[in-house]
Amino acid sequence: MFRSLHMKLMLIMTLLIVAVMTVVGAFLINSVVNYYIQEFYAQMSEAFEDPDFWEDLQTPADGEEDGAASIEHILRTYNSALGVNNRSRKYYVLDGGDAHWLAGSDGEEAGQPVALTRNLSLALAGIQGDESDPAADFMDVAVPVQRGGAGYIIYVRDDRSTIRALNNELITLILEALLFGLVISVLLSFLLSKTLITPIERLTEGAERVADGDFSKKIEVASRDEIGVLTGTFNDMALQLKTTLEEVENQRNKLDTLFLHMTDGVVAFSRDGAVIQSNPAAEEMLGRAIPIGGSEDYDTLFSDIAPLQGVLAVEQPGYLDGDRDVDGRNLQLLLTPFDQGRQGGVLVVIHDVTQQRKTEDMRREFVANVSHELRTPLTNIRSYAETLADSAGELPPELEKNFLGVILNESDRMTHIVQDLLTLSRFDSGRNELKLAPFPFGQAVQDVYNAILMEAQRHGHTVELKLPGQLPDVMGDRERVVQVMMNVVSNSIKYTPDGGHIRISAGRRGPRVWMEVEDNGIGIPMEDRGRIFERFYRVDKARSRESGGTGLGLSIAKEIVDRHEGSLELVNRPGPGLTVRLTLQVEGPRHGRN
């Protein structure tokens, strides 16, 4: 029923008229009520603020016996000022003590109680009651008056019958206007629909032509109203659609160009295995031409990886994969069906993983290097142990002692390698948490100095320690920090020729403490300084092995310092040797603070 534009417009116009009249009616009724309420209280305020009127109410006549009657007489005189009509608005003179009726305009008997309202309650308390209550069905004002030593209350009350009568007249008028408006809206809706439907029909015809791909004809713009604007917009849209289709075609050409020049090889086959698309990268990787519609098909190219029907049976997003070596290249092939719902085919993507395989080979080489590092001390231990076992009791004591010393040294070396690898493994897995606690930084530096002094003297080094009078306690993992210090100082001892000079110093700079180790050893070339903290990197591999180094010590030290949110760095300075600086936050890492 409401699919017709005529009916929709009629319904809209009808609802619009009803809504407007409802809103207008509610506004008018509310405005009338507010006006009468405001007018009532304004009139009362003006009347009781008249000084002559107020003086008459408070001043008794000579020999006056009935003050209530006198007040009632004065109020009757001021009827017009108070708006009293004895129908909807009346006045009362009440006793100031209990608010019973004494006199008034409606002639009730004296002593009758009057319904207690909020304003009356205020007047009984000696306060003028003139508060408005929009929810009540009356308006009232209660004014306390002292006359001749007696207390009275002048009470004016309006029952709003005038407002109700006027509202009934307004409702009747609104309903009549609503009925008239509904008739007008029905007539206008038909005229309006006729005006709108004709250009809309033309728009429909034009849309059908555009849907058929005909962009040659424009719809005539017959007016300058919204329909005319819509018609012009439709013409612009058709032109834009034509332009967009052309751009899509251009984008398709660009994608074809990208497809032809992408580094990964791509070959697409129909469901029967014929080549429907391929790019030069695929031909270059496979080392053969793959023409569309040529003799090459899926079976001749990739049947050794997986049969065509097997690939077509794979459910997306699944795929099959395989490897192939062509002219020294390692190729990885991913085979997946495409557009299965519309009888698609098979797509083969070819990746050149030669570099990736080389990286894997490097990783395997690292494992081999680690194995070699472990095998060397194991071989030495076994050789010396077998010699001791075969010649038990025959070797001189000093030689046996030397052999046992070699075994212990090689055991320590192997233990050191394994511990370094385990430490890095824990760092990588996130399981090596810091045990944070405050510790004296200066004492830690002193302990490191004491621990390496004998080893340094064995090499003929002079070790100098410079500490300030007092260094603060540092929040950190003391064992790990000492490990870093020992690593740095041990490196100076190892890589400084015998008879060298090593200086250990420490201090505080603001919220940080620092320790520097300076030596006059062989140093590190500038080109290698950027990589010394990389894992397994050694500047001089032969020398490092001789000294027991594995290329892991500084990497572990850097990991520990980073977790303390400190820094471990090389300090550029003139002259031979090397200076390494360790810096830590006094308050420790932020993630470890409360």
C-alpha positions in Angstrom: 0.0 0.0 0.0 2.7 2.4 1.0 5.1 1.5 -1.9 3.4 4.3 -4.0 5.1 7.7 -3.8 1.7 9.3 -3.6 0.8 7.5 -0.5 4.2 8.0 1.1 4.0 11.8 0.5 0.4 11.9 1.8 1.4 10.0 4.9 4.4 12.3 5.5 2.3 15.4 5.1 -0.4 14.1 7.4 2.1 13.2 10.1 3.9 16.5 9.7 0.6 18.5 10.2 -0.3 16.4 13.2 3.1 16.8 14.7 3.2 20.6 14.1 -0.3 21.1 15.5 0.5 19.0 18.5 3.7 20.9 19.3 2.0 24.3 18.7 -1.0 23.3 20.9 1.2 22.1 23.7 3.3 25.3 23.4 0.2 27.6 23.4 -1.5 25.8 26.4 1.7 25.9 28.4 2.3 29.5 27.5 -1.3 30.5 28.6 -0.8 28.7 31.9 2.6 30.3 32.5 1.2 33.7 31.5 -1.7 33.6 33.9 0.5 32.3 36.8 3.0 35.1 36.2 0.3 37.7 35.8 -1.4 36.6 39.1 1.8 36.9 41.2 2.8 40.1 39.5 -0.6 41.6 40.3 -0.4 40.4 43.9 3.1 41.8 44.3 2.1 45.2 42.9 -1.0 45.4 45.1 0.7 44.5 48.4 3.7 46.7 47.6 1.4 49.8 47.4 2.4 51.8 50.5 -1.1 53.4 51.0 -2.7 50.0 50.8 -0.3 48.5 53.2 -0.6 51.5 55.6 -4.5 51.1 55.6 -4.1 47.4 56.4 -1.8 48.0 59.4 -3.4 51.1 60.9 -6.6 50.5 63.0 -9.3 53.2 63.3 -10.1 54.8 66.6 -12.3 52.6 68.7 -12.0 49.7 66.2 -13.4 46.5 67.7 -13.3 44.0 64.7 -10.0 44.2 62.9 -10.9 41.4 60.5 -14.0 43.3 59.3 -12.0 46.4 58.8 -9.4 44.6 56.8 -12.2 42.9 54.7 -13.7 46.4 54.1 -10.3 47.6 52.8 -9.8 44.6 50.6 -13.3 45.1 49.1 -12.2 48.6 48.3 -9.1 47.2 46.5 -11.0 44.5 44.6 -9.9 45.8 41.2 -6.2 46.0 42.2 -6.3 42.4 43.5 -8.4 41.2 40.5 -11.0 39.6 42.8 -14.2 38.6 41.0 -15.7 36.3 43.6 -15.9 33.5 41.0 -12.4 32.2 40.2 -10.5 34.6 42.5 -11.5 35.3 46.1 -9.9 36.8 49.2 -10.0 35.7 52.8 -9.1 37.3 56.1 -7.7 34.5 58.4 -6.6 34.3 62.0 -2.8 34.8 62.2 -2.6 32.0 64.8 -4.4 29.0 63.3 -5.5 30.3 59.9 -9.3 29.9 60.6 -11.7 32.0 58.5 -12.6 35.4 59.9 -13.9 37.3 56.9 -13.8 37.1 53.1 -15.4 37.7 49.8 -17.4 34.4 49.6 -19.4 34.9 52.9 -18.4 31.7 54.7 -19.1 31.4 58.4 -16.5 32.6 60.9 -14.3 29.9 62.4 -14.3 27.6 59.5 -10.9 26.1 58.7 -9.2 26.8 55.4 -7.3 24.2 53.5 -3.6 24.5 54.5 -1.2 25.2 51.6 2.5 25.8 51.5 2.0 29.6 51.2 -0.4 29.6 54.2 2.2 27.6 56.2 4.8 30.3 55.4 2.4 33.0 56.4 1.7 31.3 59.8 5.4 31.4 60.3 5.4 35.2 59.7 6.7 35.0 56.1 4.9 36.2 53.1 3.9 33.1 51.1 4.0 33.9 47.4 5.6 30.8 45.9 4.2 29.4 42.6 3.4 25.7 42.2 2.8 24.9 38.5 1.6 21.4 39.4 -1.3 22.7 41.6 -4.8 23.4 40.4 -4.9 26.8 42.1 -2.8 30.0 42.7 -2.6 31.6 46.1 -0.8 34.3 48.1 -0.8 34.5 51.9 0.4 37.8 53.5 0.7 38.1 57.3 -0.5 41.5 58.7 -0.3 43.0 62.2 -3.2 45.4 63.1 -4.0 46.8 66.5 -1.8 44.2 68.2 -3.5 41.3 66.5 -2.2 39.1 63.8 -4.1 38.3 60.6 -3.4 36.6 57.3 -4.7 38.0 54.0 -5.2 35.0 51.7 -6.0 35.5 48.0 -6.8 32.3 46.0 -7.5 31.7 42.3 -8.9 28.3 41.3 -7.6 28.7 37.6 -11.1 28.1 36.2 -10.4 31.0 33.7 -7.3 29.2 32.5 -9.1 25.9 32.1 -11.9 27.5 30.1 -9.3 29.2 27.8 -7.4 26.0 27.3 -10.6 24.2 26.3 -11.2 26.9 23.7 -7.6 26.5 22.4 -7.9 22.7 22.1 -11.1 23.1 20.1 -9.5 25.6 17.8 -6.4 23.4 17.4 -8.5 20.3 16.5 -10.4 22.4 13.9 -7.2 23.7 12.4 -5.8 20.1 12.4 -8.8 18.8 10.4 -8.5 21.6 7.9 -4.7 21.1 7.7 -5.2 17.3 7.0 -7.5 18.1 4.1 -5.0 20.6 2.7 -2.1 18.1 3.1 -3.8 15.4 1.1 -4.4 17.8 -1.8 -0.8 19.2 -1.6 0.7 15.7 -1.5 -0.9 14.7 -4.7 0.2 17.9 -6.4 3.7 17.5 -5.0 4.0 13.9 -6.0 3.0 14.7 -9.6 5.7 17.4 -9.7 8.3 15.0 -8.3 7.5 11.8 -10.2 8.0 13.0 -13.7 11.7 14.0 -13.3 12.2 10.9 -11.2 10.9 8.7 -14.0 13.4 10.4 -16.3 16.2 9.7 -13.8 15.1 6.0 -13.7 15.3 5.7 -17.4 18.8 7.3 -17.4 19.9 4.9 -14.6 18.8 1.9 -16.7 20.9 3.2 -19.6 23.9 3.6 -17.4 23.4 0.1 -16.0 23.5 -1.2 -19.6 26.8 0.6 -20.1 25.5 3.5 -22.2 27.1 6.8 -21.1 26.4 8.7 -24.3 23.1 10.5 -23.3 22.6 13.1 -20.6 19.3 13.6 -18.8 17.8 17.0 -19.5 17.8 19.3 -16.5 14.2 20.8 -16.5 14.4 22.9 -13.3 16.8 24.4 -10.8 15.3 22.9 -7.7 16.6 19.9 -5.8 15.3 17.5 -8.4 17.2 19.6 -11.0 20.3 19.4 -8.9 19.8 15.7 -8.5 19.5 15.3 -12.3 22.7 17.3 -12.8 24.4 15.3 -10.1 23.3 12.1 -11.8 24.8 13.3 -15.1 28.1 14.1 -13.3 28.0 10.7 -11.6 27.6 9.0 -14.9 30.6 10.9 -16.3 32.5 10.1 -13.1 31.6 6.4 -13.4 32.8 6.4 -17.0 36.1 8.0 -15.8 36.4 5.6 -12.9 36.0 2.6 -15.3 38.7 4.0 -17.4 40.9 4.5 -14.3 40.1 0.9 -13.2 41.3 -0.3 -16.6 44.4 1.8 -16.2 45.0 0.3 -12.7 44.5 -3.1 -14.2 47.2 -2.3 -16.7 49.5 -1.1 -13.9 48.9 -4.3 -11.9 49.7 -6.3 -15.0 52.9 -4.3 -15.3 53.6 -5.0 -11.6 52.9 -8.6 -12.1 55.3 -8.7 -15.0 58.1 -7.1 -13.0 57.7 -8.5 -9.5 60.6 -10.4 -8.1 58.6 -13.5 -7.1 57.5 -15.8 -9.9 53.8 -16.4 -10.4 52.2 -18.9 -12.8 48.4 -19.3 -13.0 46.7 -22.4 -14.5 43.1 -23.1 -15.4 41.3 -26.2 -14.0 42.4 -28.3 -16.9 46.1 -27.3 -16.4 46.6 -24.8 -19.2 48.7 -21.7 -18.5 46.5 -18.6 -18.3 49.1 -16.2 -16.9 52.8 -16.1 -16.0 55.4 -13.4 -15.3 59.0 -13.1 -16.5 60.3 -13.8 -13.0 58.8 -17.3 -13.1 60.4 -17.9 -16.5 63.7 -16.6 -15.3 63.7 -18.7 -12.1 62.6 -21.9 -13.8 65.0 -21.2 -16.7 62.3 -21.9 -19.4 59.7 -20.0 -21.4 56.1 -20.4 -20.2 53.9 -19.0 -23.0 50.1 -18.7 -22.6 48.3 -21.4 -24.6 51.7 -23.0 -25.5 52.8 -26.6 -25.0 53.8 -26.0 -21.4 51.1 -27.0 -18.9 50.9 -27.9 -15.2 51.9 -31.5 -15.7 55.1 -30.6 -17.5 56.0 -27.9 -15.0 55.0 -28.9 -11.5 53.5 -32.4 -11.5 56.6 -33.6 -9.6 55.6 -31.3 -6.8 51.9 -32.3 -6.5 49.2 -33.5 -9.0 46.8 -30.9 -10.4 43.7 -32.5 -8.9 45.4 -32.7 -5.5 46.0 -29.0 -5.5 42.5 -28.2 -6.6 41.2 -30.3 -3.7 43.0 -28.2 -1.1 40.6 -26.0 0.9 41.5 -22.3 1.2 43.5 -20.8 2.8 45.5 -24.0 2.7 48.3 -24.7 0.2 50.9 -27.3 -0.8 54.6 -26.5 -1.0 57.7 -28.0 -2.5 61.4 -27.2 -3.3 63.4 -27.2 -6.5 67.0 -26.4 -7.3 67.5 -24.7 -10.7 71.0 -23.5 -11.8 72.3 -23.2 -8.3 69.2 -21.4 -7.0 67.0 -22.8 -4.2 63.4 -22.3 -5.1 60.4 -22.7 -2.8 57.1 -23.3 -4.6 53.6 -22.6 -3.0 50.7 -24.2 -4.8 47.1 -23.1 -4.0 43.7 -23.1 -5.7 42.0 -19.8 -6.5 38.4 -18.8 -7.1 37.0 -22.2 -6.3 33.4 -21.0 -6.2 33.6 -19.9 -9.9 35.6 -22.7 -11.5 39.0 -21.1 -11.0 42.3 -22.9 -11.2 45.7 -23.2 -9.6 48.2 -20.5 -8.7 51.9 -21.3 -8.2 54.1 -18.7 -6.4 57.8 -19.2 -6.7 60.2 -17.7 -4.0 63.9 -17.6 -4.4 65.1 -18.7 -0.9 68.8 -19.0 -1.8 69.8 -16.2 0.6 67.6 -17.6 3.3 69.2 -21.0 2.9 72.6 -19.3 3.1 71.6 -17.7 6.4 70.5 -21.1 7.7 73.9 -22.4 6.7 75.5 -19.6 8.7 73.5 -20.7 11.7 74.6 -24.2 11.3 78.1 -23.0 11.0 77.7 -21.2 14.3 76.6 -24.5 15.9 79.6 -26.1 14.4 81.8 -23.4 15.8 80.3 -23.9 19.2 80.8 -27.6 18.9 84.4 -27.0 18.0 84.9 -24.7 20.9 83.5 -27.4 23.2 85.3 -30.3 21.4 88.8 -28.7 21.8 88.8 -28.6 25.6 87.1 -32.0 25.7 89.8 -33.5 23.5 92.5 -32.0 25.6 90.9 -33.2 28.8 90.6 -36.7 27.4 94.2 -36.8 26.1 95.7 -35.6 29.4 93.4 -37.8 31.4 94.3 -40.9 29.3 98.0 -40.1 29.7 97.6 -39.9 33.5 95.6 -43.1 33.5 98.1 -45.0 31.3 101.1 -43.8 33.2 99.7 -43.8 36.8 102.6 -43.7 39.2 105.2 -43.5 36.5 105.1 -39.7 35.8 107.1 -37.2 37.9 104.8 -35.4 40.4 105.5 -32.0 38.7 104.4 -33.4 35.3 101.3 -34.9 36.8 100.5 -31.6 38.5 100.9 -29.8 35.1 98.6 -32.3 33.4 96.0 -31.9 36.1 96.3 -28.1 35.8 95.7 -28.4 32.0 92.6 -30.6 32.7 91.2 -28.0 35.2 91.9 -25.1 32.9 90.2 -26.8 30.0 87.2 -27.8 32.2 86.9 -24.2 33.3 87.0 -23.0 29.7 84.3 -25.5 28.7 82.2 -24.5 31.7 82.6 -20.8 30.7 81.4 -21.5 27.2 78.3 -23.5 28.4 77.5 -20.9 31.0 77.6 -18.1 28.4 75.4 -20.0 26.0 72.9 -20.8 28.8 72.9 -17.1 29.9 72.1 -15.9 26.4 69.4 -18.5 26.1 67.8 -17.3 29.3 68.0 -13.7 28.1 66.3 -14.6 24.8 63.5 -16.5 26.5 62.9 -13.8 29.0 63.4 -16.2 31.9 66.5 -14.5 33.3 65.0 -11.9 35.6 67.1 -9.4 37.6 67.3 -9.8 41.4 67.1 -6.1 42.3 68.4 -4.9 45.7 70.4 -1.9 46.8 74.2 -2.6 47.0 77.2 -0.3 47.5 78.6 0.5 44.1 82.0 1.6 45.4 82.5 -1.7 47.3 81.6 -3.7 44.2 84.3 -1.9 42.2 86.7 -2.5 45.1 85.8 -6.2 45.1 86.4 -6.5 41.4 89.8 -4.8 41.8 90.7 -7.2 44.6 89.6 -10.2 42.6 91.7 -9.4 39.5 94.8 -8.0 41.1 96.6 -11.3 41.4 95.9 -12.2 37.8 97.0 -8.8 36.6 100.2 -9.0 38.6 100.9 -12.4 37.1 101.0 -10.7 33.7 103.2 -7.9 35.1 100.4 -5.3 34.8 100.2 -2.2 37.0 96.6 -1.8 38.2 95.5 1.6 39.5 92.2 2.1 41.4 90.7 5.6 41.7 87.6 5.8 43.9 86.0 9.0 45.4 85.4 9.2 49.1 81.9 7.9 49.0 79.6 6.4 46.3 75.9 5.8 46.8 74.1 2.5 47.0 72.7 1.4 43.6 69.5 -0.5 43.0 70.4 -3.4 40.8 71.4 -7.1 40.6 74.8 -7.0 42.2 75.9 -10.4 40.9 75.1 -9.4 37.3 76.7 -6.0 37.6 79.9 -7.5 39.1 79.8 -10.0 36.2 79.9 -7.0 33.8 82.7 -5.3 35.6 84.7 -8.5 35.7 84.2 -9.1 32.0 85.4 -5.6 31.1 88.5 -5.7 33.5 89.4 -9.3 32.4 89.3 -8.2 28.8 91.8 -5.4 29.6 94.1 -7.9 31.3 93.9 -10.4 28.4 94.4 -7.9 25.6 97.1 -5.8 27.2 100.7 -7.0 26.6 102.5 -8.1 29.7 103.8 -5.2 31.7 100.9 -2.9 30.8 99.0 -0.3 32.8 95.3 -0.6 33.7 93.4 2.1 35.5 90.0 1.5 37.1 88.0 4.6 38.2 84.5 5.3 39.3 82.3 8.2 40.3 78.9 9.8 40.3 77.3 12.2 37.8 73.8 13.4 38.8 71.4 10.4 39.1 74.0 8.0 37.6 77.1 6.2 38.7 79.9 5.2 36.4 83.0 3.0 36.2 85.7 3.3 33.6 88.4 0.7 32.7 91.4 2.2 30.8 94.3 0.3 29.5 97.3 0.7 27.1 96.7 -2.6 25.3 96.2 -3.5 21.7 92.8 -1.7 21.5 90.1 -2.3 18.9 90.2 -0.9 15.3 87.7 1.8 14.6 86.0 -0.4 11.9 85.3 -3.1 14.5 84.0 -1.0 17.3 80.5 -0.9 16.1 80.2 -4.7 16.2 82.0 -5.7 19.4 78.7 -6.1 21.3 77.3 -8.5 18.7 77.1 -12.1 19.6 79.9 -14.4 18.6 81.8 -11.5 17.0 85.6 -11.5 17.7 88.1 -9.0 16.4 91.0 -11.5 16.3 89.6 -15.0 16.3 92.9 -16.7 16.8 94.0 -14.5 19.7 90.5 -14.8 21.2 90.7 -18.6 21.2 94.1 -18.6 22.8 92.9 -16.4 25.6 89.7 -18.5 26.0 87.3 -16.0 24.4 84.2 -17.1 22.6 82.8 -13.8 21.4 79.9 -13.9 23.9 81.2 -12.0 27.0 80.6 -8.5 25.8 77.2 -9.5 24.3 76.1 -10.9 27.7 77.5 -7.8 29.5 75.5 -5.5 27.1 72.3 -7.5 27.7 72.8 -7.2 31.5 73.4 -3.4 31.3 70.5 -2.8 29.0 68.2 -4.6 31.4 69.4 -2.2 34.1 68.6 0.6 31.7 72.2 1.7 31.8 74.9 2.0 29.1 78.1 0.1 28.2 80.2 2.0 25.7 83.7 2.7 24.3 85.2 6.1 25.1 87.1 7.7 22.3 90.5 9.0 23.4 93.9 9.6 21.9 96.7 7.2 22.3 96.9 3.3 22.3 94.7 1.1 24.3 91.0 1.2 25.1 88.6 2.8 27.6 85.3 1.2 28.4 82.7 3.0 30.5 79.8 1.4 32.5 77.0 3.7 33.5 74.0 2.8 35.8 71.0 4.6 37.3 71.3 5.0 41.1 67.5 4.3 41.5 67.7 1.3 39.2 65.6 0.4 36.2 62.2 2.1 35.9 60.4 -1.2 35.6 61.8 -2.4 38.9 60.8 0.7 40.9 57.7 0.9 43.1 
